[in-house]
Amino acid sequence: MVRRILACSLVALIACKGDEPPAADAASSTSGPTDPTTTNATAGSSAGNDTGGPDPDSDSGGSPSECAESPEAMADCVDAAAYQNDLEFIAELRTPGSPHWQAVQDLCADRLTELGYEVTLFEYATGVNVLGTRAGTDPDAPMVLLGAHYDHIPGCMGADDNATGVAASLEAARVLAQGQFEHPITIACWDEEEDGLVGSEAFANAAAEQGIGIEVYFNFDMIGYASDEPNSQSIPPGFDLVFPEQIAQVEANEFRGDFLLVTADDFAAEPQQAFIAHADRVGLPTISLTLTESQKNNELFGDLRRSDHAPFWATDVAAVFLTDSGEFRNDRYHCIGGEDTLDSLAPAFSEGVTRATVGAMAETAGLLE
């Protein structure tokens, strides 16, 4: 049964931290998008709509034993069709409190429960985060955390922002559920990012106050838009002065918006490099930025702090921000230059991001092969 906890009692989230991890479910254990009227999830419940998740009779996604052989094998078990099915469901109007916002919240809770995660509805003053945790084998190991915000603004479907990130988080959760790890793994669906990072800040502050260990946080926010057209990528003012090597890379590529921006603080250098190595293996172009302790919380670097990783940086938790760079590439950001709909996205790009993230998380969390 899904648990509800308040921000003041976060320690309940990892009460089972030292327990034996639950048996890995097969890829077919995932449910599709849930009935919007569902408010609680129980393990093994069926969804109200079966359009999401792999076909139980399909071989796609690899068997659990094959997927757990190595971080690379886990990355290769990402199922593009399962991701796309969830993306299509999520990419509707979902302002906080709306019926589809509730439906996506339910999807996160139901899916994670069915995958064997211990699911908590983390309630704070104005919203609800959904968190699912699978215990690690080391009772003292801090969690490896992956998350994306599921809310969006009124009047805009938010396919790239951030249906792409939520769908990728759920597909990563499916694959990672097939392995056992030294570290606990937690998957989060954050609320109220669009209102000022409210949900992730509530969690990050509670974790800091209660001494909850977090090895690293990987943040998805807009991971679905890419273009190989010259001059499709713009650069924030002043970046050429601070990051000359990276801007030279973009310039040499004729300002094509075909790369993933990988931004980390210096505490997250190893997970950042793990991600880049896995991205290279799957053919995903990246450009990486690393901020020092004095830079990561500085308003001069505000364009790199506008998502749910920023509250973790503020509490000195290592965090990696994965993004297509938002409005600096995608003029449909917040529907300003057009509708942020599925037809504008590049599915192969998102698949590469998801695969590289699964590989980096499996490596960082200590996959037991």
Contacts in CASP RR format, 6 or more apart in sequence:
PFRMAT RR
TARGET T0000
AUTHOR 0000-0000-0000
METHOD contacts of the structure
MODEL  1
MVRRILACSLVALIACKGDEPPAADAASSTSGPTDPTTTNATAGSSAGND
TGGPDPDSDSGGSPSECAESPEAMADCVDAAAYQNDLEFIAELRTPGSPH
WQAVQDLCADRLTELGYEVTLFEYATGVNVLGTRAGTDPDAPMVLLGAHY
DHIPGCMGADDNATGVAASLEAARVLAQGQFEHPITIACWDEEEDGLVGS
EAFANAAAEQGIGIEVYFNFDMIGYASDEPNSQSIPPGFDLVFPEQIAQV
EANEFRGDFLLVTADDFAAEPQQAFIAHADRVGLPTISLTLTESQKNNEL
FGDLRRSDHAPFWATDVAAVFLTDSGEFRNDRYHCIGGEDTLDSLAPAFS
EGVTRATVGAMAETAGLLE
1 40 0 8 1.000
1 42 0 8 1.000
2 40 0 8 1.000
2 41 0 8 1.000
2 42 0 8 1.000
2 109 0 8 1.000
2 113 0 8 1.000
2 119 0 8 1.000
2 120 0 8 1.000
2 121 0 8 1.000
3 12 0 8 1.000
3 118 0 8 1.000
3 119 0 8 1.000
3 120 0 8 1.000
3 121 0 8 1.000
4 120 0 8 1.000
4 121 0 8 1.000
4 123 0 8 1.000
5 12 0 8 1.000
5 13 0 8 1.000
5 120 0 8 1.000
5 121 0 8 1.000
5 122 0 8 1.000
5 123 0 8 1.000
6 122 0 8 1.000
6 123 0 8 1.000
6 124 0 8 1.000
7 122 0 8 1.000
7 123 0 8 1.000
7 124 0 8 1.000
7 125 0 8 1.000
7 202 0 8 1.000
7 203 0 8 1.000
7 205 0 8 1.000
7 206 0 8 1.000
8 206 0 8 1.000
10 122 0 8 1.000
10 203 0 8 1.000
10 206 0 8 1.000
10 207 0 8 1.000
10 210 0 8 1.000
10 212 0 8 1.000
11 210 0 8 1.000
11 212 0 8 1.000
12 120 0 8 1.000
13 118 0 8 1.000
13 120 0 8 1.000
13 122 0 8 1.000
13 131 0 8 1.000
13 133 0 8 1.000
13 186 0 8 1.000
13 212 0 8 1.000
14 133 0 8 1.000
14 143 0 8 1.000
14 184 0 8 1.000
14 212 0 8 1.000
16 118 0 8 1.000
16 133 0 8 1.000
16 135 0 8 1.000
17 133 0 8 1.000
17 135 0 8 1.000
17 136 0 8 1.000
17 139 0 8 1.000
17 184 0 8 1.000
18 135 0 8 1.000
18 136 0 8 1.000
18 137 0 8 1.000
18 138 0 8 1.000
18 139 0 8 1.000
19 135 0 8 1.000
20 135 0 8 1.000
20 137 0 8 1.000
21 134 0 8 1.000
21 135 0 8 1.000
21 136 0 8 1.000
21 137 0 8 1.000
21 180 0 8 1.000
21 181 0 8 1.000
22 116 0 8 1.000
22 134 0 8 1.000
22 135 0 8 1.000
24 64 0 8 1.000
24 68 0 8 1.000
24 177 0 8 1.000
24 178 0 8 1.000
24 179 0 8 1.000
24 180 0 8 1.000
25 64 0 8 1.000
25 114 0 8 1.000
25 115 0 8 1.000
25 116 0 8 1.000
25 177 0 8 1.000
25 178 0 8 1.000
26 63 0 8 1.000
26 64 0 8 1.000
26 178 0 8 1.000
27 54 0 8 1.000
27 60 0 8 1.000
27 61 0 8 1.000
27 62 0 8 1.000
27 63 0 8 1.000
27 64 0 8 1.000
27 77 0 8 1.000
27 79 0 8 1.000
27 174 0 8 1.000
27 178 0 8 1.000
28 54 0 8 1.000
28 55 0 8 1.000
28 56 0 8 1.000
28 58 0 8 1.000
29 44 0 8 1.000
29 114 0 8 1.000
29 115 0 8 1.000
30 52 0 8 1.000
30 53 0 8 1.000
30 54 0 8 1.000
30 82 0 8 1.000
30 111 0 8 1.000
30 114 0 8 1.000
30 115 0 8 1.000
30 174 0 8 1.000
31 44 0 8 1.000
31 45 0 8 1.000
31 46 0 8 1.000
31 47 0 8 1.000
31 50 0 8 1.000
31 52 0 8 1.000
31 53 0 8 1.000
31 110 0 8 1.000
31 111 0 8 1.000
31 114 0 8 1.000
32 47 0 8 1.000
32 48 0 8 1.000
32 49 0 8 1.000
32 50 0 8 1.000
32 51 0 8 1.000
32 52 0 8 1.000
32 53 0 8 1.000
32 85 0 8 1.000
32 86 0 8 1.000
32 89 0 8 1.000
32 107 0 8 1.000
32 111 0 8 1.000
33 47 0 8 1.000
33 48 0 8 1.000
33 49 0 8 1.000
33 51 0 8 1.000
33 52 0 8 1.000
33 85 0 8 1.000
33 86 0 8 1.000
33 89 0 8 1.000
33 90 0 8 1.000
33 103 0 8 1.000
33 107 0 8 1.000
34 41 0 8 1.000
34 47 0 8 1.000
34 48 0 8 1.000
34 49 0 8 1.000
34 103 0 8 1.000
34 106 0 8 1.000
34 107 0 8 1.000
34 110 0 8 1.000
34 111 0 8 1.000
35 47 0 8 1.000
35 48 0 8 1.000
35 49 0 8 1.000
35 103 0 8 1.000
35 106 0 8 1.000
36 99 0 8 1.000
36 100 0 8 1.000
36 102 0 8 1.000
36 103 0 8 1.000
36 106 0 8 1.000
38 48 0 8 1.000
38 106 0 8 1.000
38 110 0 8 1.000
39 102 0 8 1.000
39 106 0 8 1.000
40 109 0 8 1.000
41 106 0 8 1.000
41 109 0 8 1.000
41 110 0 8 1.000
41 112 0 8 1.000
41 113 0 8 1.000
41 114 0 8 1.000
41 119 0 8 1.000
42 113 0 8 1.000
43 113 0 8 1.000
43 114 0 8 1.000
43 116 0 8 1.000
44 113 0 8 1.000
44 114 0 8 1.000
45 110 0 8 1.000
45 113 0 8 1.000
45 114 0 8 1.000
47 107 0 8 1.000
47 110 0 8 1.000
49 89 0 8 1.000
51 85 0 8 1.000
51 88 0 8 1.000
51 89 0 8 1.000
52 82 0 8 1.000
52 85 0 8 1.000
52 86 0 8 1.000
52 89 0 8 1.000
53 79 0 8 1.000
53 81 0 8 1.000
53 82 0 8 1.000
53 85 0 8 1.000
53 86 0 8 1.000
53 174 0 8 1.000
54 60 0 8 1.000
54 61 0 8 1.000
54 79 0 8 1.000
54 81 0 8 1.000
54 82 0 8 1.000
60 79 0 8 1.000
60 81 0 8 1.000
60 82 0 8 1.000
61 67 0 8 1.000
61 77 0 8 1.000
61 78 0 8 1.000
61 79 0 8 1.000
61 82 0 8 1.000
61 175 0 8 1.000
62 77 0 8 1.000
64 178 0 8 1.000
64 179 0 8 1.000
66 73 0 8 1.000
66 77 0 8 1.000
67 73 0 8 1.000
67 74 0 8 1.000
67 76 0 8 1.000
67 77 0 8 1.000
67 175 0 8 1.000
67 178 0 8 1.000
67 179 0 8 1.000
68 74 0 8 1.000
68 178 0 8 1.000
68 179 0 8 1.000
68 180 0 8 1.000
68 367 0 8 1.000
68 369 0 8 1.000
69 369 0 8 1.000
70 362 0 8 1.000
70 367 0 8 1.000
70 369 0 8 1.000
71 278 0 8 1.000
71 358 0 8 1.000
71 359 0 8 1.000
71 360 0 8 1.000
71 362 0 8 1.000
71 363 0 8 1.000
71 367 0 8 1.000
72 278 0 8 1.000
72 281 0 8 1.000
72 359 0 8 1.000
74 175 0 8 1.000
74 176 0 8 1.000
74 178 0 8 1.000
74 179 0 8 1.000
74 358 0 8 1.000
74 359 0 8 1.000
74 362 0 8 1.000
74 367 0 8 1.000
75 175 0 8 1.000
75 278 0 8 1.000
75 281 0 8 1.000
75 282 0 8 1.000
75 355 0 8 1.000
75 356 0 8 1.000
75 358 0 8 1.000
75 359 0 8 1.000
75 362 0 8 1.000
76 355 0 8 1.000
77 175 0 8 1.000
77 178 0 8 1.000
77 358 0 8 1.000
78 171 0 8 1.000
78 172 0 8 1.000
78 175 0 8 1.000
78 351 0 8 1.000
78 352 0 8 1.000
78 354 0 8 1.000
78 355 0 8 1.000
78 358 0 8 1.000
79 171 0 8 1.000
79 174 0 8 1.000
80 347 0 8 1.000
80 348 0 8 1.000
80 351 0 8 1.000
82 171 0 8 1.000
82 174 0 8 1.000
83 167 0 8 1.000
83 168 0 8 1.000
83 170 0 8 1.000
83 171 0 8 1.000
83 347 0 8 1.000
83 350 0 8 1.000
83 351 0 8 1.000
83 354 0 8 1.000
84 167 0 8 1.000
84 347 0 8 1.000
86 107 0 8 1.000
86 166 0 8 1.000
86 167 0 8 1.000
86 170 0 8 1.000
86 171 0 8 1.000
87 159 0 8 1.000
87 163 0 8 1.000
87 164 0 8 1.000
87 167 0 8 1.000
87 342 0 8 1.000
87 345 0 8 1.000
87 350 0 8 1.000
88 342 0 8 1.000
89 103 0 8 1.000
89 104 0 8 1.000
89 107 0 8 1.000
90 104 0 8 1.000
90 107 0 8 1.000
90 150 0 8 1.000
90 163 0 8 1.000
90 166 0 8 1.000
90 167 0 8 1.000
91 157 0 8 1.000
91 158 0 8 1.000
91 159 0 8 1.000
91 163 0 8 1.000
91 341 0 8 1.000
91 342 0 8 1.000
92 100 0 8 1.000
92 157 0 8 1.000
93 100 0 8 1.000
93 152 0 8 1.000
93 154 0 8 1.000
93 155 0 8 1.000
93 156 0 8 1.000
93 157 0 8 1.000
94 100 0 8 1.000
94 101 0 8 1.000
94 103 0 8 1.000
94 104 0 8 1.000
94 150 0 8 1.000
94 151 0 8 1.000
94 152 0 8 1.000
95 101 0 8 1.000
95 151 0 8 1.000
95 152 0 8 1.000
95 153 0 8 1.000
95 154 0 8 1.000
95 155 0 8 1.000
96 126 0 8 1.000
96 127 0 8 1.000
96 151 0 8 1.000
96 191 0 8 1.000
96 192 0 8 1.000
96 195 0 8 1.000
101 150 0 8 1.000
101 151 0 8 1.000
104 150 0 8 1.000
104 166 0 8 1.000
104 189 0 8 1.000
105 128 0 8 1.000
105 130 0 8 1.000
105 150 0 8 1.000
105 189 0 8 1.000
105 191 0 8 1.000
107 170 0 8 1.000
108 130 0 8 1.000
108 150 0 8 1.000
108 166 0 8 1.000
108 170 0 8 1.000
108 189 0 8 1.000
109 119 0 8 1.000
109 121 0 8 1.000
109 130 0 8 1.000
111 170 0 8 1.000
111 173 0 8 1.000
111 174 0 8 1.000
112 119 0 8 1.000
112 130 0 8 1.000
112 132 0 8 1.000
112 170 0 8 1.000
112 173 0 8 1.000
112 187 0 8 1.000
113 119 0 8 1.000
115 173 0 8 1.000
115 174 0 8 1.000
115 177 0 8 1.000
116 134 0 8 1.000
116 177 0 8 1.000
117 132 0 8 1.000
117 133 0 8 1.000
117 134 0 8 1.000
117 173 0 8 1.000
117 177 0 8 1.000
117 187 0 8 1.000
118 132 0 8 1.000
118 133 0 8 1.000
118 134 0 8 1.000
118 135 0 8 1.000
119 130 0 8 1.000
119 131 0 8 1.000
119 132 0 8 1.000
120 130 0 8 1.000
120 131 0 8 1.000
120 132 0 8 1.000
120 133 0 8 1.000
121 128 0 8 1.000
121 129 0 8 1.000
121 130 0 8 1.000
122 128 0 8 1.000
122 129 0 8 1.000
122 130 0 8 1.000
122 131 0 8 1.000
122 202 0 8 1.000
122 203 0 8 1.000
124 198 0 8 1.000
124 199 0 8 1.000
124 202 0 8 1.000
124 203 0 8 1.000
125 202 0 8 1.000
126 192 0 8 1.000
126 195 0 8 1.000
126 198 0 8 1.000
127 191 0 8 1.000
127 192 0 8 1.000
127 198 0 8 1.000
127 199 0 8 1.000
128 191 0 8 1.000
129 188 0 8 1.000
129 189 0 8 1.000
129 190 0 8 1.000
129 191 0 8 1.000
129 199 0 8 1.000
129 200 0 8 1.000
129 202 0 8 1.000
129 203 0 8 1.000
130 150 0 8 1.000
130 188 0 8 1.000
130 189 0 8 1.000
131 186 0 8 1.000
131 187 0 8 1.000
131 188 0 8 1.000
131 189 0 8 1.000
131 203 0 8 1.000
132 173 0 8 1.000
132 186 0 8 1.000
132 187 0 8 1.000
132 188 0 8 1.000
133 143 0 8 1.000
133 184 0 8 1.000
133 185 0 8 1.000
133 186 0 8 1.000
133 187 0 8 1.000
134 176 0 8 1.000
134 177 0 8 1.000
134 181 0 8 1.000
134 184 0 8 1.000
134 185 0 8 1.000
134 186 0 8 1.000
135 184 0 8 1.000
136 180 0 8 1.000
136 181 0 8 1.000
136 182 0 8 1.000
136 183 0 8 1.000
136 184 0 8 1.000
136 185 0 8 1.000
136 365 0 8 1.000
137 180 0 8 1.000
137 181 0 8 1.000
137 182 0 8 1.000
137 368 0 8 1.000
138 182 0 8 1.000
138 183 0 8 1.000
141 182 0 8 1.000
141 183 0 8 1.000
141 184 0 8 1.000
141 215 0 8 1.000
142 183 0 8 1.000
142 184 0 8 1.000
142 212 0 8 1.000
142 213 0 8 1.000
142 214 0 8 1.000
142 215 0 8 1.000
143 183 0 8 1.000
143 184 0 8 1.000
143 185 0 8 1.000
143 186 0 8 1.000
143 212 0 8 1.000
143 213 0 8 1.000
143 214 0 8 1.000
143 215 0 8 1.000
144 181 0 8 1.000
144 183 0 8 1.000
144 184 0 8 1.000
144 185 0 8 1.000
144 186 0 8 1.000
144 214 0 8 1.000
144 215 0 8 1.000
144 216 0 8 1.000
144 218 0 8 1.000
144 361 0 8 1.000
144 364 0 8 1.000
144 365 0 8 1.000
145 185 0 8 1.000
145 186 0 8 1.000
145 187 0 8 1.000
145 188 0 8 1.000
145 214 0 8 1.000
145 215 0 8 1.000
145 216 0 8 1.000
145 217 0 8 1.000
145 218 0 8 1.000
146 169 0 8 1.000
146 172 0 8 1.000
146 173 0 8 1.000
146 185 0 8 1.000
146 186 0 8 1.000
146 187 0 8 1.000
146 188 0 8 1.000
146 217 0 8 1.000
146 218 0 8 1.000
146 219 0 8 1.000
146 220 0 8 1.000
146 357 0 8 1.000
146 361 0 8 1.000
147 165 0 8 1.000
147 169 0 8 1.000
147 187 0 8 1.000
147 188 0 8 1.000
147 189 0 8 1.000
147 190 0 8 1.000
147 217 0 8 1.000
147 218 0 8 1.000
147 219 0 8 1.000
147 220 0 8 1.000
147 308 0 8 1.000
148 162 0 8 1.000
148 165 0 8 1.000
148 166 0 8 1.000
148 168 0 8 1.000
148 169 0 8 1.000
148 188 0 8 1.000
148 189 0 8 1.000
148 190 0 8 1.000
148 219 0 8 1.000
148 220 0 8 1.000
148 221 0 8 1.000
148 308 0 8 1.000
149 162 0 8 1.000
149 166 0 8 1.000
149 189 0 8 1.000
149 190 0 8 1.000
149 191 0 8 1.000
149 192 0 8 1.000
149 193 0 8 1.000
149 194 0 8 1.000
149 200 0 8 1.000
149 221 0 8 1.000
149 307 0 8 1.000
149 308 0 8 1.000
150 162 0 8 1.000
150 166 0 8 1.000
150 189 0 8 1.000
150 190 0 8 1.000
150 191 0 8 1.000
151 190 0 8 1.000
151 191 0 8 1.000
151 192 0 8 1.000
151 193 0 8 1.000
151 194 0 8 1.000
151 195 0 8 1.000
152 158 0 8 1.000
152 161 0 8 1.000
152 162 0 8 1.000
152 194 0 8 1.000
153 194 0 8 1.000
153 334 0 8 1.000
155 335 0 8 1.000
156 334 0 8 1.000
156 335 0 8 1.000
156 339 0 8 1.000
156 340 0 8 1.000
157 163 0 8 1.000
157 335 0 8 1.000
157 339 0 8 1.000
157 340 0 8 1.000
157 341 0 8 1.000
158 335 0 8 1.000
158 340 0 8 1.000
158 341 0 8 1.000
159 340 0 8 1.000
159 341 0 8 1.000
159 342 0 8 1.000
159 344 0 8 1.000
159 345 0 8 1.000
160 222 0 8 1.000
160 223 0 8 1.000
160 224 0 8 1.000
160 225 0 8 1.000
160 324 0 8 1.000
160 326 0 8 1.000
160 330 0 8 1.000
160 332 0 8 1.000
160 333 0 8 1.000
160 340 0 8 1.000
160 344 0 8 1.000
160 345 0 8 1.000
161 221 0 8 1.000
161 222 0 8 1.000
161 326 0 8 1.000
161 333 0 8 1.000
161 334 0 8 1.000
161 340 0 8 1.000
162 193 0 8 1.000
162 220 0 8 1.000
162 221 0 8 1.000
162 222 0 8 1.000
164 220 0 8 1.000
164 222 0 8 1.000
164 223 0 8 1.000
164 224 0 8 1.000
164 345 0 8 1.000
164 350 0 8 1.000
165 220 0 8 1.000
165 221 0 8 1.000
165 222 0 8 1.000
165 223 0 8 1.000
166 189 0 8 1.000
166 220 0 8 1.000
167 350 0 8 1.000
168 220 0 8 1.000
168 223 0 8 1.000
168 350 0 8 1.000
168 353 0 8 1.000
168 354 0 8 1.000
168 357 0 8 1.000
169 187 0 8 1.000
169 188 0 8 1.000
169 189 0 8 1.000
169 220 0 8 1.000
170 187 0 8 1.000
171 354 0 8 1.000
172 187 0 8 1.000
172 354 0 8 1.000
172 357 0 8 1.000
172 358 0 8 1.000
172 361 0 8 1.000
173 187 0 8 1.000
175 358 0 8 1.000
176 185 0 8 1.000
176 187 0 8 1.000
176 358 0 8 1.000
176 361 0 8 1.000
176 362 0 8 1.000
176 365 0 8 1.000
179 362 0 8 1.000
179 367 0 8 1.000
179 368 0 8 1.000
180 367 0 8 1.000
180 368 0 8 1.000
181 362 0 8 1.000
181 365 0 8 1.000
181 366 0 8 1.000
181 367 0 8 1.000
181 368 0 8 1.000
182 365 0 8 1.000
182 366 0 8 1.000
182 368 0 8 1.000
183 215 0 8 1.000
183 364 0 8 1.000
183 365 0 8 1.000
183 366 0 8 1.000
185 361 0 8 1.000
185 365 0 8 1.000
188 200 0 8 1.000
188 203 0 8 1.000
190 199 0 8 1.000
190 200 0 8 1.000
190 203 0 8 1.000
190 308 0 8 1.000
191 198 0 8 1.000
191 199 0 8 1.000
192 198 0 8 1.000
192 199 0 8 1.000
193 199 0 8 1.000
193 200 0 8 1.000
193 221 0 8 1.000
193 307 0 8 1.000
193 308 0 8 1.000
197 307 0 8 1.000
197 308 0 8 1.000
197 310 0 8 1.000
197 311 0 8 1.000
199 308 0 8 1.000
200 308 0 8 1.000
200 309 0 8 1.000
200 311 0 8 1.000
200 312 0 8 1.000
201 311 0 8 1.000
201 314 0 8 1.000
203 311 0 8 1.000
204 311 0 8 1.000
204 312 0 8 1.000
204 314 0 8 1.000
204 315 0 8 1.000
204 317 0 8 1.000
205 311 0 8 1.000
205 315 0 8 1.000
206 212 0 8 1.000
207 213 0 8 1.000
207 214 0 8 1.000
207 315 0 8 1.000
207 317 0 8 1.000
208 315 0 8 1.000
208 317 0 8 1.000
214 312 0 8 1.000
214 317 0 8 1.000
214 318 0 8 1.000
215 271 0 8 1.000
215 318 0 8 1.000
215 364 0 8 1.000
215 365 0 8 1.000
216 268 0 8 1.000
216 271 0 8 1.000
216 317 0 8 1.000
216 318 0 8 1.000
216 319 0 8 1.000
216 320 0 8 1.000
216 364 0 8 1.000
217 309 0 8 1.000
217 312 0 8 1.000
217 317 0 8 1.000
217 318 0 8 1.000
217 319 0 8 1.000
217 320 0 8 1.000
218 271 0 8 1.000
218 275 0 8 1.000
218 319 0 8 1.000
218 320 0 8 1.000
218 322 0 8 1.000
218 357 0 8 1.000
218 360 0 8 1.000
218 361 0 8 1.000
219 307 0 8 1.000
219 308 0 8 1.000
219 309 0 8 1.000
219 312 0 8 1.000
219 319 0 8 1.000
219 320 0 8 1.000
219 321 0 8 1.000
219 322 0 8 1.000
220 322 0 8 1.000
220 323 0 8 1.000
220 353 0 8 1.000
220 357 0 8 1.000
221 307 0 8 1.000
221 308 0 8 1.000
221 321 0 8 1.000
221 322 0 8 1.000
221 323 0 8 1.000
222 323 0 8 1.000
222 324 0 8 1.000
222 325 0 8 1.000
222 326 0 8 1.000
222 330 0 8 1.000
222 333 0 8 1.000
223 260 0 8 1.000
223 322 0 8 1.000
223 323 0 8 1.000
223 324 0 8 1.000
223 349 0 8 1.000
223 350 0 8 1.000
223 353 0 8 1.000
223 354 0 8 1.000
224 324 0 8 1.000
224 345 0 8 1.000
224 346 0 8 1.000
224 347 0 8 1.000
224 349 0 8 1.000
224 350 0 8 1.000
224 353 0 8 1.000
225 324 0 8 1.000
225 326 0 8 1.000
225 329 0 8 1.000
225 330 0 8 1.000
225 332 0 8 1.000
225 344 0 8 1.000
225 345 0 8 1.000
225 346 0 8 1.000
225 349 0 8 1.000
226 257 0 8 1.000
226 258 0 8 1.000
226 259 0 8 1.000
226 324 0 8 1.000
226 329 0 8 1.000
226 346 0 8 1.000
226 349 0 8 1.000
227 233 0 8 1.000
227 256 0 8 1.000
227 257 0 8 1.000
227 258 0 8 1.000
227 329 0 8 1.000
227 346 0 8 1.000
228 256 0 8 1.000
228 257 0 8 1.000
228 258 0 8 1.000
229 256 0 8 1.000
229 257 0 8 1.000
230 254 0 8 1.000
230 255 0 8 1.000
230 256 0 8 1.000
231 254 0 8 1.000
231 255 0 8 1.000
231 256 0 8 1.000
232 255 0 8 1.000
232 256 0 8 1.000
232 257 0 8 1.000
232 329 0 8 1.000
233 250 0 8 1.000
233 255 0 8 1.000
233 256 0 8 1.000
233 257 0 8 1.000
233 325 0 8 1.000
233 328 0 8 1.000
233 329 0 8 1.000
234 255 0 8 1.000
234 328 0 8 1.000
234 329 0 8 1.000
235 247 0 8 1.000
235 250 0 8 1.000
235 255 0 8 1.000
235 328 0 8 1.000
236 303 0 8 1.000
236 328 0 8 1.000
239 246 0 8 1.000
239 247 0 8 1.000
240 247 0 8 1.000
243 289 0 8 1.000
246 287 0 8 1.000
246 288 0 8 1.000
246 289 0 8 1.000
249 287 0 8 1.000
250 259 0 8 1.000
250 287 0 8 1.000
253 259 0 8 1.000
257 324 0 8 1.000
257 325 0 8 1.000
257 329 0 8 1.000
258 285 0 8 1.000
258 349 0 8 1.000
259 285 0 8 1.000
259 286 0 8 1.000
259 287 0 8 1.000
260 279 0 8 1.000
260 284 0 8 1.000
260 285 0 8 1.000
260 286 0 8 1.000
260 287 0 8 1.000
260 322 0 8 1.000
260 323 0 8 1.000
260 324 0 8 1.000
260 349 0 8 1.000
260 353 0 8 1.000
261 286 0 8 1.000
261 287 0 8 1.000
261 288 0 8 1.000
261 289 0 8 1.000
261 321 0 8 1.000
261 322 0 8 1.000
261 323 0 8 1.000
261 324 0 8 1.000
261 325 0 8 1.000
262 272 0 8 1.000
262 275 0 8 1.000
262 276 0 8 1.000
262 279 0 8 1.000
262 286 0 8 1.000
262 287 0 8 1.000
262 288 0 8 1.000
262 289 0 8 1.000
262 320 0 8 1.000
262 321 0 8 1.000
262 322 0 8 1.000
263 288 0 8 1.000
263 289 0 8 1.000
263 290 0 8 1.000
263 291 0 8 1.000
263 304 0 8 1.000
263 309 0 8 1.000
263 320 0 8 1.000
263 321 0 8 1.000
263 323 0 8 1.000
264 271 0 8 1.000
264 272 0 8 1.000
264 288 0 8 1.000
264 289 0 8 1.000
264 290 0 8 1.000
264 291 0 8 1.000
264 318 0 8 1.000
264 319 0 8 1.000
264 320 0 8 1.000
264 321 0 8 1.000
265 290 0 8 1.000
265 291 0 8 1.000
265 292 0 8 1.000
265 293 0 8 1.000
265 296 0 8 1.000
265 313 0 8 1.000
265 318 0 8 1.000
265 319 0 8 1.000
266 290 0 8 1.000
266 291 0 8 1.000
266 292 0 8 1.000
266 293 0 8 1.000
267 316 0 8 1.000
267 317 0 8 1.000
267 318 0 8 1.000
268 318 0 8 1.000
268 319 0 8 1.000
268 320 0 8 1.000
269 290 0 8 1.000
270 364 0 8 1.000
271 318 0 8 1.000
271 320 0 8 1.000
271 360 0 8 1.000
271 364 0 8 1.000
272 288 0 8 1.000
272 290 0 8 1.000
272 320 0 8 1.000
274 359 0 8 1.000
274 360 0 8 1.000
274 363 0 8 1.000
274 364 0 8 1.000
275 286 0 8 1.000
275 320 0 8 1.000
275 322 0 8 1.000
275 356 0 8 1.000
275 357 0 8 1.000
275 360 0 8 1.000
276 286 0 8 1.000
276 288 0 8 1.000
277 360 0 8 1.000
278 355 0 8 1.000
278 356 0 8 1.000
278 357 0 8 1.000
278 358 0 8 1.000
278 359 0 8 1.000
278 360 0 8 1.000
278 363 0 8 1.000
279 285 0 8 1.000
279 286 0 8 1.000
279 352 0 8 1.000
279 353 0 8 1.000
279 356 0 8 1.000
280 286 0 8 1.000
281 356 0 8 1.000
282 352 0 8 1.000
282 355 0 8 1.000
282 356 0 8 1.000
283 352 0 8 1.000
284 349 0 8 1.000
284 352 0 8 1.000
284 353 0 8 1.000
284 355 0 8 1.000
284 356 0 8 1.000
289 304 0 8 1.000
291 301 0 8 1.000
291 304 0 8 1.000
291 313 0 8 1.000
293 316 0 8 1.000
295 301 0 8 1.000
296 305 0 8 1.000
296 313 0 8 1.000
297 305 0 8 1.000
297 310 0 8 1.000
297 313 0 8 1.000
297 314 0 8 1.000
303 328 0 8 1.000
304 321 0 8 1.000
305 313 0 8 1.000
307 321 0 8 1.000
307 323 0 8 1.000
309 319 0 8 1.000
309 320 0 8 1.000
309 321 0 8 1.000
312 318 0 8 1.000
312 319 0 8 1.000
313 319 0 8 1.000
322 353 0 8 1.000
322 357 0 8 1.000
324 330 0 8 1.000
324 349 0 8 1.000
326 333 0 8 1.000
327 333 0 8 1.000
327 334 0 8 1.000
327 336 0 8 1.000
330 340 0 8 1.000
330 344 0 8 1.000
331 337 0 8 1.000
331 338 0 8 1.000
332 338 0 8 1.000
332 339 0 8 1.000
332 340 0 8 1.000
332 341 0 8 1.000
332 344 0 8 1.000
333 340 0 8 1.000
334 340 0 8 1.000
END
